[in-house]
């Protein structure tokens, strides 16, 4: 005697995009992703924290860059403060950073990065300066 097992029930088509819900990526999330992504570019370091326009702390290659993001719909804009290792070209290094940030933020969030403003706050030489009291 043969028996027929019931097959899987017919699946309904997936709901349309509007019916499944909505994904919102916060400004802070984009800022953290971009701050991490900019560390992947050689020769780029962080900027000092500023209070009332005055640098607090040091601008060090080991510190993370400061990133501010503004998400509007499906696009994001970034404002980045960073330092660059001397003697790298500022123009070429910032352009590499801009392209890398746009690619990585879009890769992780699906947002289109429409603008990346970069402020270079310092150049760091490989020679450490030591001061002596005479």
Secondary structure, 3 states (H helix, E strand, C coil): CCCCCCCCCCCCCCCCHHHHCCCCCCHHHHHHHHHHHHCCCCCEECCCEEECCEEECCCCCCCCCEEEEEEECCEEEEEEEEEEECCCCHHHHHHHHHHHHHHHHHHHHCCEEEEEEEEEEEEECCCCCCCCCC
